[in-house]
Amino acid sequence: MSTTYNIYCDESCHLEHDHIPVMLLGAVWCPANKVKSISKQIREIKVKYNAKGELKWTKVSKNCRVQFYRGLIDYFFAEENLNFRCLVVLGKDKLDHSYFNQGSHDSFYYKMYYQLLINIVSQEESDFNIYLDIKDTRGSKRLKVLGEILRTKLRDHDLKIIKNVQLVRSHETQLIQLADFLIGAVSYENRTDIHKNNSAKLNIIKKIKYASGIDLKHTTSPWEQKFNLFIFHPRSQNNG
């Protein structure tokens, strides 16, 4: 009997000309029949620590409720049905789209999303619903193309593997918010263009490193499911 999984995706620093040297795509995923209970648990953690509003990495300030974020991290690593995978592009400013990506940042974007998701959706006897955070007016087009690419690569012409690909609003979806938070932590650790003087963010990253047993800067083993990282270094024409 197949298992249905929901995958909740978000992204950070994904624009081509934002002058940020990294780009991240990430996904939180779990069995579809556990989404309701997990979302309820996250909301209860928010209530416990009086954390109002949407969970976002950008809201982590020096004076924030660090204990709330630490409690959330404890819950993530204790909940066996929750998993996270993140793809980190180091050196986005060095990308040579004209040589490798048909002159298109969008082409690169889809390639990276495929690399992010193929590790998850290749599980045997499973099917998937994929949800992406609404970012801009191009979301619907990107959604359609991504679904077509995944189904073509998987030879899923009868939609038995990728059941649904859909845009959702982050403020309505606890697991999109969790993805944003975890991606933000990985991004902060890997960025070299900012001063890392936010004590709350540093505290949270230290907690994640300890709980995961990884340094957030290196690719994990392919079979790692709980906290999986893939670090991508762009090629040049000379070493490609």
C-alpha positions in Angstrom: 0.0 0.0 0.0 1.4 3.4 -1.0 2.1 6.2 1.4 1.0 9.8 0.5 3.4 12.5 1.5 3.0 16.3 1.5 6.0 18.4 0.6 6.0 22.1 1.6 8.6 24.2 -0.3 10.0 27.6 0.2 13.0 29.6 -1.1 15.4 32.3 -0.1 17.7 34.7 -2.0 16.4 33.2 -5.3 16.3 36.3 -7.4 19.1 36.7 -10.0 20.2 40.2 -9.4 19.8 40.6 -5.6 23.5 40.8 -5.0 23.4 38.0 -2.5 26.0 35.2 -3.1 23.8 32.3 -2.0 20.4 30.8 -3.1 18.4 28.3 -1.1 15.5 26.0 -1.9 14.1 24.0 0.9 11.3 21.6 1.8 9.6 20.2 4.9 7.8 16.9 4.3 5.8 14.4 6.2 3.0 11.8 5.6 -0.2 13.5 4.5 -2.2 11.9 7.3 0.1 13.6 9.9 -0.2 17.1 8.6 -3.2 18.1 10.7 -1.7 16.8 14.0 1.7 18.3 13.4 0.2 21.7 12.5 -1.8 21.5 15.7 1.4 20.8 17.7 3.2 23.8 16.1 0.3 26.1 16.9 0.3 24.8 20.5 4.0 25.6 20.8 3.2 29.1 19.6 0.5 29.5 22.2 2.8 28.1 25.0 5.4 30.8 24.3 2.9 33.5 23.3 4.5 33.7 19.8 1.9 35.5 17.7 1.8 35.8 14.0 3.6 34.0 11.2 6.7 32.0 11.9 9.5 33.6 9.8 13.3 33.7 10.0 13.3 37.4 9.3 11.3 38.0 12.5 14.1 36.6 14.7 15.5 39.6 16.4 18.0 40.1 19.2 15.2 40.6 21.7 12.9 37.8 20.4 11.6 34.8 22.4 14.6 32.5 21.9 12.9 29.8 24.1 10.1 29.6 21.6 12.4 28.9 18.7 14.4 26.4 20.8 11.2 24.6 21.7 10.2 24.5 18.0 13.6 22.9 17.1 13.2 20.3 19.9 9.8 19.4 18.5 11.1 19.2 14.9 13.9 16.7 15.8 11.6 14.7 18.2 8.8 14.3 15.6 9.8 11.2 13.6 7.4 12.1 10.8 8.9 15.5 10.0 11.8 15.8 7.6 13.7 18.7 6.0 15.9 18.9 2.9 17.6 22.1 1.7 19.7 22.8 -1.4 22.2 25.6 -1.0 23.8 27.3 -4.1 27.1 28.8 -3.0 28.4 31.5 -5.3 25.2 32.4 -7.1 27.0 35.5 -8.4 29.4 33.2 -10.3 26.6 31.4 -12.2 27.2 31.3 -16.0 23.7 31.0 -17.4 24.8 31.6 -21.0 27.0 28.5 -21.0 25.1 26.1 -18.7 21.4 27.2 -18.5 20.4 28.3 -22.0 20.9 31.9 -20.9 18.2 31.7 -18.4 18.1 32.0 -14.6 14.7 30.4 -14.7 16.2 27.4 -16.3 18.7 27.1 -13.5 15.9 27.7 -10.9 14.0 24.7 -12.3 17.1 22.5 -12.4 17.8 23.3 -8.7 14.1 22.6 -7.7 14.3 19.3 -9.5 17.5 18.4 -7.5 15.8 19.4 -4.3 12.7 17.3 -4.8 14.0 14.2 -6.8 15.7 13.0 -3.6 12.3 13.0 -1.9 9.9 11.8 -4.6 12.0 8.8 -5.7 10.8 6.7 -2.8 9.2 3.5 -3.8 5.4 2.9 -3.3 4.8 6.5 -2.4 2.9 9.4 -4.0 3.2 13.1 -3.3 1.4 16.4 -3.0 3.8 19.4 -3.5 2.9 22.9 -2.1 4.9 26.0 -2.8 4.7 29.4 -1.1 3.2 32.1 -3.2 6.0 34.6 -3.9 5.0 36.7 -6.9 2.8 36.9 -10.0 5.0 34.4 -11.8 4.2 31.6 -9.3 1.5 29.9 -11.3 3.8 29.6 -14.4 6.7 28.3 -12.3 4.3 25.8 -10.6 3.1 24.4 -13.9 6.6 24.1 -15.4 8.0 22.4 -12.2 5.2 19.9 -12.2 5.8 19.1 -15.9 9.5 18.7 -15.3 9.1 16.3 -12.4 6.5 14.2 -14.0 8.5 13.9 -17.2 11.7 12.9 -15.4 9.7 10.4 -13.3 7.8 9.2 -16.3 4.7 9.9 -14.3 2.4 10.4 -17.2 -0.7 9.1 -15.4 0.0 11.3 -12.3 0.4 8.3 -9.9 3.5 9.7 -8.3 3.1 13.5 -8.3 -0.6 13.8 -7.4 -0.8 17.6 -7.0 1.4 20.7 -7.3 -0.2 23.7 -5.7 0.5 27.3 -4.5 -0.4 28.1 -0.9 -0.2 31.1 1.3 2.5 30.8 4.0 0.4 32.5 6.8 -2.2 29.8 6.4 0.3 26.8 6.4 2.3 26.0 9.5 4.7 23.7 7.5 5.6 26.3 4.9 6.4 28.6 7.9 8.6 25.9 9.4 10.4 25.5 6.0 11.0 29.3 5.9 12.5 29.2 9.4 14.9 26.3 8.8 16.0 27.6 5.4 16.7 31.0 7.0 18.9 29.4 9.6 20.9 27.5 6.9 21.1 30.7 4.8 22.4 32.8 7.7 25.1 30.2 8.5 26.3 30.2 4.8 26.2 33.8 3.9 29.5 35.7 3.8 28.1 39.1 2.9 26.6 40.1 6.2 27.7 40.8 9.7 26.5 37.9 11.9 25.8 39.8 15.1 22.3 38.7 15.9 22.7 36.7 19.1 19.3 35.1 18.8 19.9 33.8 15.4 23.4 32.5 16.4 21.8 30.8 19.4 19.2 29.1 17.2 21.8 27.9 14.7 24.0 26.5 17.5 20.9 24.5 18.7 20.2 23.2 15.2 23.8 22.1 14.7 23.8 20.3 18.0 20.5 18.5 17.4 21.3 17.6 13.8 25.0 16.7 14.3 26.0 18.6 11.2 27.7 22.0 10.6 25.1 23.3 8.0 27.9 24.0 5.5 28.5 20.6 4.0 26.5 18.1 2.0 25.0 15.3 4.1 24.8 11.7 3.0 22.1 11.1 0.4 20.2 8.8 2.7 20.0 11.3 5.5 16.3 12.2 5.8 15.8 14.2 9.0 18.0 17.1 8.0 19.4 16.7 4.6 21.6 19.3 2.9 22.9 19.5 -0.6 25.6 22.1 -1.2 25.9 23.1 -4.9 29.0 24.8 -6.2 28.5 26.4 -9.7 30.8 25.2 -12.4 32.8 27.4 -14.7 33.5 26.7 -18.4 37.0 25.7 -17.4 36.1 23.1 -14.8 32.7 22.0 -16.1 
